[in-house]
Amino acid sequence: MAIMQLLRRCEVFVGLDDSDLQKIAALPSWQRKTYNAGDLIFREGAVSNNFYILDDGEINLLVASYKEGTKELIQVAVDTVTKGDVFGWSALVAPNTRNMSAICIKRSTVIAVSGTELNELMDSNHSLGYEVTKSLVRVIAKRLRELQGKLIGKDRVPLRTKIISE
């Protein structure tokens, strides 16, 4: 699939016009790579260089957690990335350290771009950068809500507090 078609359906680039998408597609670092089921794409805590779009397949995002009642570390799946989803957003946000691991559930094709290159484009074109950042924040917020739901449970009751005005 051509990069432009992939960008058009990608959740982070929604709202950009074709001229902005062409600027992103023209970045020289774009790479396509295929991984097999069980392959690790990146590990939590590693330096984050690339931003990824899943072109085909399925990937789990994992965090290290202690097994209940023990000091044994285990990998817990907190989200599943599907076709058109992004992952590796920490390549765009300082301190550029992976906060999760990514492992293929089934054979997957990913498209990667240098986070540095994409950030430089976003810095030089503020309206493009604003739109991408706004969409990226939506993706991060959605994943955080889903993670909270998994950790706390869907039946949690919101905390009710009295707001004191100053």
C-alpha positions, 0 to 999 in steps of 0.5 A: 500500500502506498504511504499516502493511502495509509496516512489517509486512514491513520488515526493520527493524521485525520484532519490533514489535507493532501498537501500536509499528508504529502509532506509527511509521506515525503519524509525520507526515513519511511520503512516497511517491515514485516514481523512474524507472530511472537516477534518483539518490535520494541521493549519497554524502557528502550530508546524510542526512535521510530513512530509506527503505523500498523499496515496489516496484522495485529500487535499487543502492547505490553507492560511489565507488572508484578505477578499478584502476591509475588515479586515476579515480573510478567508482561501484561497485554494492555492494548491491541493495535489493529490495521491503521492504528499507531504505536510507538508514539513515545518517539514523538514525545520527550524523553523518547523512552518506550513506556510499553513493549510491542509484540506481534500476535500474528504476522504483521506489516508495519510502516515506521518513520523517524520520530526526529524527522516527523517532529522536525516537520511538525516544528516547521509547520505549526498547523500540521504539528498542531493537528497531529499533536491533537490527534495523538493526544486523543490516541494516548487518552483513549489508551489511558482510559482503556488501561485504567478500565483494565486495571481498576475494572469497568464497574468502578464508581467515580470519586465524588468530591466537593470542589472548593473555589478559591 
